[in-house]
Amino acid sequence: MPRTVIIGAGIIGVSTAYYLSHSVSSNKENTITVVDPCAPAAGASGKAAGFLSRNWTGKETSALENLSFELYKDLAKRYGGAEEWGYRQCRVLTVVAGKAGDQTQDIQWSETGPKTMRVAEYTGKLNWLKPGIIERQNLLGDPESFAQW
């Protein structure tokens, strides 16, 4: 009997197991085992707070990034992601806040940071924050480029 062993229960390992098990060329007698010394998504996959994006990488990996984003949307539609695990496409903001007299420091993207990301001034209201503490807010992306689950 054929066996496939996948090392790592993060998003890559679990996704590999899922797509192998659903492949049209999959041998139904093949046993797929995922091995990890930690709980599923205990590393980087779990620490990302379910944050999904496209347009954050360079041209070398942008096709893979777009494919990944579309696969999440497809899986959410197929398995009731909004209801079952809270999948939602959303806007993402950066907010710089402080009190009068405080010094704030902007985060500067390095040369290796996102190159295709579009940043725009965001003028919407963030009513849940204390009035007067927002110094600047920028829109990083819209629901077509960001999601969370």
N, CA and C atoms as an extended XYZ file, in Angstrom:
447
Properties=species:S:1:pos:R:3:atomname:S:1:resname:S:1:resid:I:1 pbc="F F F"
N         0.838       -1.172        0.000 N   MET     1
C         0.000        0.000        0.000 CA  MET     1
C         0.892        1.247        0.000 C   MET     1
N         0.656        2.181       -0.928 N   PRO     2
C         1.484        3.396       -0.972 CA  PRO     2
C         1.205        4.301        0.226 C   PRO     2
N         2.247        5.023        0.668 N   ARG     3
C         2.121        5.954        1.790 CA  ARG     3
C         2.796        7.258        1.426 C   ARG     3
N         2.208        8.345        1.853 N   THR     4
C         2.813        9.660        1.716 CA  THR     4
C         2.928       10.234        3.115 C   THR     4
N         4.106       10.708        3.475 N   VAL     5
C         4.321       11.339        4.772 CA  VAL     5
C         4.682       12.797        4.522 C   VAL     5
N         3.952       13.688        5.163 N   ILE     6
C         4.188       15.126        5.039 CA  ILE     6
C         4.704       15.620        6.376 C   ILE     6
N         5.851       16.284        6.348 N   ILE     7
C         6.462       16.807        7.567 CA  ILE     7
C         5.991       18.246        7.749 C   ILE     7
N         5.254       18.499        8.821 N   GLY     8
C         4.794       19.846        9.135 CA  GLY     8
C         3.299       19.986        8.997 C   GLY     8
N         2.636       20.442       10.075 N   ALA     9
C         1.181       20.610       10.090 CA  ALA     9
C         0.781       22.079       10.026 C   ALA     9
N         1.634       22.880        9.390 N   GLY    10
C         1.267       24.273        9.140 CA  GLY    10
C         0.407       24.346        7.892 C   GLY    10
N         0.176       25.546        7.416 N   ILE    11
C        -0.706       25.726        6.271 CA  ILE    11
C        -0.183       25.011        5.029 C   ILE    11
N         1.109       24.970        4.825 N   ILE    12
C         1.661       24.304        3.642 CA  ILE    12
C         1.483       22.795        3.738 C   ILE    12
N         1.806       22.210        4.876 N   GLY    13
C         1.663       20.771        5.043 CA  GLY    13
C         0.218       20.310        4.961 C   GLY    13
N        -0.673       21.022        5.636 N   VAL    14
C        -2.090       20.655        5.634 CA  VAL    14
C        -2.689       20.861        4.243 C   VAL    14
N        -2.311       21.939        3.578 N   SER    15
C        -2.807       22.177        2.220 CA  SER    15
C        -2.320       21.099        1.261 C   SER    15
N        -1.072       20.699        1.403 N   THR    16
C        -0.533       19.633        0.561 CA  THR    16
C        -1.318       18.346        0.762 C   THR    16
N        -1.597       18.007        2.010 N   ALA    17
C        -2.372       16.795        2.298 CA  ALA    17
C        -3.782       16.894        1.703 C   ALA    17
N        -4.400       18.051        1.854 N   TYR    18
C        -5.751       18.241        1.324 CA  TYR    18
C        -5.766       18.047       -0.196 C   TYR    18
N        -4.883       18.753       -0.896 N   TYR    19
C        -4.913       18.685       -2.357 CA  TYR    19
C        -4.445       17.332       -2.882 C   TYR    19
N        -3.526       16.682       -2.198 N   LEU    20
C        -3.157       15.314       -2.597 CA  LEU    20
C        -4.349       14.372       -2.459 C   LEU    20
N        -5.097       14.512       -1.376 N   SER    21
C        -6.237       13.619       -1.149 CA  SER    21
C        -7.393       13.885       -2.111 C   SER    21
N        -7.446       15.079       -2.696 N   HIS    22
C        -8.515       15.430       -3.628 CA  HIS    22
C        -8.066       15.420       -5.089 C   HIS    22
N        -6.852       15.027       -5.332 N   SER    23
C        -6.316       14.998       -6.692 CA  SER    23
C        -7.004       13.907       -7.517 C   SER    23
N        -7.274       14.202       -8.786 N   VAL    24
C        -7.900       13.193       -9.654 CA  VAL    24
C        -6.950       12.027       -9.910 C   VAL    24
N        -5.654       12.279       -9.782 N   SER    25
C        -4.687       11.196       -9.988 CA  SER    25
C        -4.346       10.471       -8.689 C   SER    25
N        -5.039       10.846       -7.592 N   SER    26
C        -4.759       10.242       -6.297 CA  SER    26
C        -5.146        8.761       -6.278 C   SER    26
N        -4.261        7.965       -5.739 N   ASN    27
C        -4.534        6.549       -5.535 CA  ASN    27
C        -5.341        6.429       -4.245 C   ASN    27
N        -6.560        5.917       -4.341 N   LYS    28
C        -7.438        5.847       -3.167 CA  LYS    28
C        -6.889        4.957       -2.052 C   LYS    28
N        -5.940        4.108       -2.385 N   GLU    29
C        -5.339        3.255       -1.349 CA  GLU    29
C        -4.141        3.922       -0.677 C   GLU    29
N        -3.739        5.085       -1.174 N   ASN    30
C        -2.612        5.810       -0.606 CA  ASN    30
C        -3.008        6.386        0.754 C   ASN    30
N        -2.173        6.166        1.767 N   THR    31
C        -2.383        6.733        3.093 CA  THR    31
C        -1.530        7.982        3.205 C   THR    31
N        -2.154        9.090        3.577 N   ILE    32
C        -1.436       10.357        3.753 CA  ILE    32
C        -1.353       10.635        5.245 C   ILE    32
N        -0.138       10.832        5.734 N   THR    33
C         0.101       11.091        7.154 CA  THR    33
C         0.821       12.423        7.293 C   THR    33
N         0.323       13.282        8.163 N   VAL    34
C         0.967       14.560        8.463 CA  VAL    34
C         1.622       14.431        9.833 C   VAL    34
N         2.915       14.733        9.909 N   VAL    35
C         3.689       14.579       11.141 CA  VAL    35
C         4.228       15.944       11.571 C   VAL    35
N         4.031       16.266       12.836 N   ASP    36
C         4.560       17.509       13.390 CA  ASP    36
C         4.681       17.327       14.899 C   ASP    36
N         5.789       17.767       15.518 N   PRO    37
C         5.927       17.617       16.969 CA  PRO    37
C         5.038       18.592       17.746 C   PRO    37
N         4.473       19.570       17.058 N   CYS    38
C         3.623       20.574       17.707 CA  CYS    38
C         2.183       20.435       17.217 C   CYS    38
N         1.311       21.185       17.833 N   ALA    39
C        -0.088       21.219       17.397 CA  ALA    39
C        -0.173       21.836       16.008 C   ALA    39
N        -1.211       21.503       15.233 N   PRO    40
C        -1.362       22.108       13.909 CA  PRO    40
C        -1.363       23.632       13.985 C   PRO    40
N        -0.678       24.261       13.050 N   ALA    41
C        -0.588       25.721       12.925 CA  ALA    41
C        -0.008       26.386       14.176 C   ALA    41
N         0.890       25.699       14.885 N   ALA    42
C         1.471       26.252       16.114 CA  ALA    42
C         2.630       27.215       15.832 C   ALA    42
N         3.134       27.220       14.619 N   GLY    43
C         4.251       28.100       14.271 CA  GLY    43
C         3.784       29.331       13.517 C   GLY    43
N         4.468       29.625       12.421 N   ALA    44
C         4.175       30.828       11.639 CA  ALA    44
C         2.740       30.849       11.120 C   ALA    44
N         2.198       29.694       10.741 N   SER    45
C         0.819       29.661       10.219 CA  SER    45
C        -0.184       30.150       11.249 C   SER    45
N         0.010       29.820       12.487 N   GLY    46
C        -0.913       30.238       13.537 CA  GLY    46
C        -0.649       31.637       14.044 C   GLY    46
N         0.575       32.093       13.931 N   LYS    47
C         0.939       33.410       14.453 CA  LYS    47
C         0.548       34.544       13.511 C   LYS    47
N         0.138       34.236       12.297 N   ALA    48
C        -0.228       35.269       11.331 CA  ALA    48
C        -1.652       35.774       11.553 C   ALA    48
N        -2.348       35.273       12.552 N   ALA    49
C        -3.705       35.697       12.907 CA  ALA    49
C        -4.676       35.528       11.745 C   ALA    49
N        -4.427       34.564       10.892 N   GLY    50
C        -5.316       34.306        9.771 CA  GLY    50
C        -5.256       35.354        8.684 C   GLY    50
N        -4.202       36.144        8.664 N   PHE    51
C        -4.061       37.249        7.720 CA  PHE    51
C        -3.611       36.722        6.358 C   PHE    51
N        -4.372       37.024        5.314 N   LEU    52
C        -4.061       36.601        3.955 CA  LEU    52
C        -3.939       37.840        3.079 C   LEU    52
N        -2.952       37.830        2.193 N   SER    53
C        -2.802       39.004        1.331 CA  SER    53
C        -2.297       38.607       -0.048 C   SER    53
N        -2.526       39.507       -0.957 N   ARG    54
C        -1.867       39.430       -2.253 CA  ARG    54
C        -1.298       40.821       -2.512 C   ARG    54
N        -0.370       40.921       -3.373 N   ASN    55
C         0.332       42.175       -3.690 CA  ASN    55
C         1.378       42.555       -2.644 C   ASN    55
N         1.856       41.588       -1.882 N   TRP    56
C         2.883       41.889       -0.887 CA  TRP    56
C         4.245       41.339       -1.264 C   TRP    56
N         4.328       40.570       -2.292 N   THR    57
C         5.615       39.989       -2.651 CA  THR    57
C         6.124       40.597       -3.949 C   THR    57
N         7.341       40.250       -4.283 N   GLY    58
C         7.921       40.705       -5.536 CA  GLY    58
C         7.399       39.901       -6.704 C   GLY    58
N         7.820       40.280       -7.894 N   LYS    59
C         7.308       39.644       -9.109 CA  LYS    59
C         7.653       38.159       -9.184 C   LYS    59
N         8.735       37.739       -8.529 N   GLU    60
C         9.151       36.339       -8.588 CA  GLU    60
C         8.108       35.392       -8.005 C   GLU    60
N         7.398       35.824       -6.987 N   THR    61
C         6.416       34.949       -6.331 CA  THR    61
C         4.986       35.472       -6.421 C   THR    61
N         4.748       36.521       -7.181 N   SER    62
C         3.401       37.100       -7.238 CA  SER    62
C         2.372       36.145       -7.826 C   SER    62
N         2.745       35.324       -8.797 N   ALA    63
C         1.786       34.368       -9.368 CA  ALA    63
C         1.358       33.347       -8.311 C   ALA    63
N         2.302       32.866       -7.513 N   LEU    64
C         1.981       31.922       -6.445 CA  LEU    64
C         1.111       32.584       -5.378 C   LEU    64
N         1.418       33.818       -5.060 N   GLU    65
C         0.635       34.571       -4.077 CA  GLU    65
C        -0.805       34.745       -4.552 C   GLU    65
N        -1.008       35.105       -5.813 N   ASN    66
C        -2.359       35.254       -6.356 CA  ASN    66
C        -3.105       33.928       -6.369 C   ASN    66
N        -2.425       32.852       -6.761 N   LEU    67
C        -3.047       31.534       -6.758 CA  LEU    67
C        -3.485       31.157       -5.347 C   LEU    67
N        -2.627       31.366       -4.373 N   SER    68
C        -2.930       31.042       -2.984 CA  SER    68
C        -4.159       31.817       -2.501 C   SER    68
N        -4.208       33.106       -2.784 N   PHE    69
C        -5.339       33.940       -2.363 CA  PHE    69
C        -6.639       33.425       -2.974 C   PHE    69
N        -6.596       33.067       -4.261 N   GLU    70
C        -7.796       32.557       -4.942 CA  GLU    70
C        -8.204       31.187       -4.395 C   GLU    70
N        -7.224       30.350       -4.027 N   LEU    71
C        -7.548       29.043       -3.449 CA  LEU    71
C        -8.266       29.197       -2.107 C   LEU    71
N        -7.832       30.153       -1.287 N   TYR    72
C        -8.532       30.415       -0.024 CA  TYR    72
C        -9.977       30.816       -0.286 C   TYR    72
N       -10.197       31.710       -1.266 N   LYS    73
C       -11.562       32.125       -1.594 CA  LYS    73
C       -12.394       30.925       -2.032 C   LYS    73
N       -11.815       30.074       -2.867 N   ASP    74
C       -12.519       28.888       -3.351 CA  ASP    74
C       -12.875       27.942       -2.202 C   ASP    74
N       -11.915       27.678       -1.326 N   LEU    75
C       -12.180       26.791       -0.183 CA  LEU    75
C       -13.242       27.383        0.744 C   LEU    75
N       -13.204       28.708        0.939 N   ALA    76
C       -14.201       29.353        1.789 CA  ALA    76
C       -15.601       29.219        1.192 C   ALA    76
N       -15.717       29.361       -0.113 N   LYS    77
C       -17.025       29.183       -0.769 CA  LYS    77
C       -17.482       27.728       -0.671 C   LYS    77
N       -16.564       26.813       -0.931 N   ARG    78
C       -16.893       25.384       -0.968 CA  ARG    78
C       -17.312       24.847        0.401 C   ARG    78
N       -16.662       25.300        1.464 N   TYR    79
C       -16.886       24.726        2.791 CA  TYR    79
C       -17.527       25.693        3.787 C   TYR    79
N       -18.169       26.748        3.315 N   GLY    80
C       -18.846       27.682        4.222 CA  GLY    80
C       -17.878       28.408        5.133 C   GLY    80
N       -16.788       28.888        4.582 N   GLY    81
C       -15.732       29.521        5.375 CA  GLY    81
C       -16.188       30.692        6.221 C   GLY    81
N       -17.110       31.497        5.707 N   ALA    82
C       -17.585       32.643        6.487 CA  ALA    82
C       -18.276       32.172        7.760 C   ALA    82
N       -19.081       31.130        7.650 N   GLU    83
C       -19.825       30.623        8.804 CA  GLU    83
C       -18.981       29.696        9.685 C   GLU    83
N       -18.166       28.876        9.076 N   GLU    84
C       -17.436       27.835        9.809 CA  GLU    84
C       -16.155       28.318       10.479 C   GLU    84
N       -15.408       29.176        9.827 N   TRP    85
C       -14.144       29.614       10.439 CA  TRP    85
C       -13.888       31.108       10.308 C   TRP    85
N       -14.925       31.878        9.975 N   GLY    86
C       -14.823       33.336        9.998 CA  GLY    86
C       -14.069       33.958        8.842 C   GLY    86
N       -13.983       33.270        7.705 N   TYR    87
C       -13.299       33.854        6.547 CA  TYR    87
C       -14.023       35.118        6.103 C   TYR    87
N       -13.258       36.163        5.850 N   ARG    88
C       -13.833       37.396        5.327 CA  ARG    88
C       -12.788       38.159        4.546 C   ARG    88
N       -13.193       38.760        3.455 N   GLN    89
C       -12.315       39.668        2.734 CA  GLN    89
C       -12.525       41.043        3.351 C   GLN    89
N       -11.448       41.824        3.474 N   CYS    90
C       -11.552       43.055        4.242 CA  CYS    90
C       -10.541       44.103        3.794 C   CYS    90
N       -10.770       45.317        4.257 N   ARG    91
C        -9.777       46.379        4.088 CA  ARG    91
C        -8.748       46.248        5.200 C   ARG    91
N        -7.532       46.697        4.935 N   VAL    92
C        -6.477       46.682        5.945 CA  VAL    92
C        -5.893       48.093        6.035 C   VAL    92
N        -5.788       48.581        7.262 N   LEU    93
C        -5.285       49.926        7.515 CA  LEU    93
C        -4.009       49.877        8.341 C   LEU    93
N        -3.189       50.887        8.192 N   THR    94
C        -2.140       51.159        9.169 CA  THR    94
C        -2.572       52.426        9.896 C   THR    94
N        -2.359       52.442       11.188 N   VAL    95
C        -2.759       53.587       11.986 CA  VAL    95
C        -1.585       53.992       12.860 C   VAL    95
N        -1.240       55.279       12.838 N   VAL    96
C        -0.218       55.823       13.724 CA  VAL    96
C        -0.968       56.672       14.747 C   VAL    96
N        -0.778       56.340       16.018 N   ALA    97
C        -1.497       57.044       17.079 CA  ALA    97
C        -0.527       57.462       18.172 C   ALA    97
N        -0.905       58.435       18.923 N   GLY    98
C        -0.112       58.891       20.051 CA  GLY    98
C        -0.808       60.045       20.741 C   GLY    98
N        -0.298       60.442       21.888 N   LYS    99
C        -0.836       61.585       22.616 CA  LYS    99
C        -0.041       62.820       22.234 C   LYS    99
N        -0.583       63.972       22.497 N   ALA   100
C         0.131       65.217       22.227 CA  ALA   100
C         1.467       65.192       22.948 C   ALA   100
N         2.524       65.510       22.236 N   GLY   101
C         3.850       65.527       22.825 CA  GLY   101
C         4.595       64.214       22.689 C   GLY   101
N         3.890       63.116       22.413 N   ASP   102
C         4.562       61.828       22.209 CA  ASP   102
C         5.300       61.848       20.882 C   ASP   102
N         6.400       61.151       20.846 N   GLN   103
C         7.100       60.986       19.583 CA  GLN   103
C         6.668       59.655       18.983 C   GLN   103
N         6.242       59.687       17.747 N   THR   104
C         5.874       58.453       17.067 CA  THR   104
C         6.879       58.187       15.966 C   THR   104
N         7.047       56.946       15.674 N   GLN   105
C         8.010       56.563       14.646 CA  GLN   105
C         7.277       55.753       13.590 C   GLN   105
N         7.385       56.187       12.358 N   ASP   106
C         6.768       55.450       11.263 CA  ASP   106
C         7.563       54.202       10.964 C   ASP   106
N         6.858       53.181       10.530 N   ILE   107
C         7.524       51.970       10.060 CA  ILE   107
C         7.934       52.209        8.616 C   ILE   107
N         9.184       52.040        8.324 N   GLN   108
C         9.682       52.235        6.970 CA  GLN   108
C         9.904       50.884        6.311 C   GLN   108
N         9.392       50.692        5.099 N   TRP   109
C         9.620       49.453        4.371 CA  TRP   109
C        11.029       49.462        3.823 C   TRP   109
N        11.724       48.354        3.994 N   SER   110
C        13.094       48.256        3.491 CA  SER   110
C        13.066       47.895        2.012 C   SER   110
N        14.229       47.831        1.416 N   GLU   111
C        14.335       47.453        0.004 CA  GLU   111
C        13.810       46.045       -0.236 C   GLU   111
N        13.806       45.206        0.791 N   THR   112
C        13.303       43.839        0.613 CA  THR   112
C        11.823       43.734        0.960 C   THR   112
N        11.208       44.831        1.348 N   GLY   113
C         9.799       44.817        1.714 CA  GLY   113
C         8.890       44.792        0.497 C   GLY   113
N         7.585       44.847        0.739 N   PRO   114
C         6.613       44.785       -0.345 CA  PRO   114
C         6.849       45.855       -1.389 C   PRO   114
N         6.856       45.459       -2.642 N   LYS   115
C         7.131       46.386       -3.725 CA  LYS   115
C         5.872       46.741       -4.516 C   LYS   115
N         4.887       45.860       -4.535 N   THR   116
C         3.701       46.107       -5.347 CA  THR   116
C         2.542       46.629       -4.522 C   THR   116
N         2.766       46.858       -3.246 N   MET   117
C         1.708       47.306       -2.359 CA  MET   117
C         1.376       48.772       -2.635 C   MET   117
N         0.092       49.079       -2.706 N   ARG   118
C        -0.351       50.448       -2.903 CA  ARG   118
C        -0.843       50.981       -1.563 C   ARG   118
N        -0.325       52.113       -1.136 N   VAL   119
C        -0.748       52.728        0.106 CA  VAL   119
C        -1.474       54.016       -0.240 C   VAL   119
N        -2.632       54.234        0.342 N   ALA   120
C        -3.408       55.441        0.082 CA  ALA   120
C        -3.885       56.021        1.407 C   ALA   120
N        -4.013       57.327        1.446 N   GLU   121
C        -4.556       57.983        2.632 CA  GLU   121
C        -5.978       57.478        2.853 C   GLU   121
N        -6.310       57.117        4.073 N   TYR   122
C        -7.645       56.632        4.405 CA  TYR   122
C        -8.334       57.695        5.240 C   TYR   122
N        -9.505       58.139        4.825 N   THR   123
C       -10.195       59.220        5.536 CA  THR   123
C       -11.435       58.746        6.271 C   THR   123
N       -11.654       57.436        6.325 N   GLY   124
C       -12.810       56.909        7.049 CA  GLY   124
C       -12.684       57.119        8.545 C   GLY   124
N       -13.767       56.976        9.226 N   LYS   125
C       -13.802       57.172       10.682 CA  LYS   125
C       -13.488       55.860       11.401 C   LYS   125
N       -12.670       55.950       12.418 N   LEU   126
C       -12.389       54.825       13.308 CA  LEU   126
C       -12.977       55.186       14.671 C   LEU   126
N       -14.300       55.141       14.744 N   ASN   127
C       -15.023       55.621       15.925 CA  ASN   127
C       -14.734       54.837       17.195 C   ASN   127
N       -14.205       53.656       17.091 N   TRP   128
C       -13.937       52.848       18.277 CA  TRP   128
C       -12.639       53.249       18.965 C   TRP   128
N       -11.851       54.147       18.352 N   LEU   129
C       -10.631       54.649       18.994 CA  LEU   129
C       -10.919       55.975       19.698 C   LEU   129
N       -10.167       56.244       20.748 N   LYS   130
C       -10.325       57.486       21.496 CA  LYS   130
C       -10.114       58.674       20.555 C   LYS   130
N       -11.025       59.630       20.550 N   PRO   131
C       -10.889       60.787       19.659 CA  PRO   131
C        -9.591       61.547       19.898 C   PRO   131
N        -8.967       61.993       18.817 N   GLY   132
C        -7.791       62.834       18.903 CA  GLY   132
C        -6.455       62.124       18.980 C   GLY   132
N        -6.425       60.788       19.040 N   ILE   133
C        -5.126       60.125       19.154 CA  ILE   133
C        -4.572       59.650       17.814 C   ILE   133
N        -5.388       59.650       16.758 N   ILE   134
C        -4.902       59.195       15.459 CA  ILE   134
C        -4.145       60.329       14.779 C   ILE   134
N        -2.895       60.070       14.469 N   GLU   135
C        -2.093       61.054       13.756 CA  GLU   135
C        -2.179       60.844       12.253 C   GLU   135
N        -2.262       59.590       11.850 N   ARG   136
C        -2.297       59.286       10.420 CA  ARG   136
C        -2.865       57.887       10.234 C   ARG   136
N        -3.588       57.689        9.165 N   GLN   137
C        -4.097       56.363        8.822 CA  GLN   137
C        -3.993       56.182        7.312 C   GLN   137
N        -3.571       55.002        6.907 N   ASN   138
C        -3.401       54.698        5.494 CA  ASN   138
C        -4.087       53.384        5.164 C   ASN   138
N        -4.665       53.327        3.989 N   LEU   139
C        -5.285       52.115        3.494 CA  LEU   139
C        -4.236       51.296        2.761 C   LEU   139
N        -3.953       50.076        3.251 N   LEU   140
C        -2.990       49.197        2.581 CA  LEU   140
C        -3.628       48.407        1.451 C   LEU   140
N        -4.898       48.088        1.597 N   GLY   141
C        -5.551       47.326        0.547 CA  GLY   141
C        -7.026       47.139        0.806 C   GLY   141
N        -7.707       46.722       -0.242 N   ASP   142
C        -9.151       46.529       -0.200 CA  ASP   142
C        -9.487       45.041       -0.115 C   ASP   142
N       -10.772       44.688       -0.078 N   PRO   143
C       -11.152       43.275        0.041 CA  PRO   143
C       -10.695       42.379       -1.115 C   PRO   143
N       -10.303       42.949       -2.229 N   GLU   144
C        -9.787       42.132       -3.325 CA  GLU   144
C        -8.321       41.748       -3.113 C   GLU   144
N        -7.669       42.359       -2.134 N   SER   145
C        -6.261       42.031       -1.896 CA  SER   145
C        -5.966       41.559       -0.473 C   SER   145
N        -6.954       41.598        0.425 N   PHE   146
C        -6.743       41.148        1.792 CA  PHE   146
C        -7.928       40.343        2.298 C   PHE   146
N        -7.641       39.364        3.134 N   ALA   147
C        -8.678       38.562        3.771 CA  ALA   147
C        -8.154       38.072        5.113 C   ALA   147
N        -9.062       37.554        5.917 N   GLN   148
C        -8.704       36.994        7.218 CA  GLN   148
C        -9.612       35.798        7.476 C   GLN   148
N        -9.058       34.793        8.146 N   TRP   149
C        -9.892       33.648        8.551 CA  TRP   149
C        -9.513       33.219        9.935 C   TRP   149
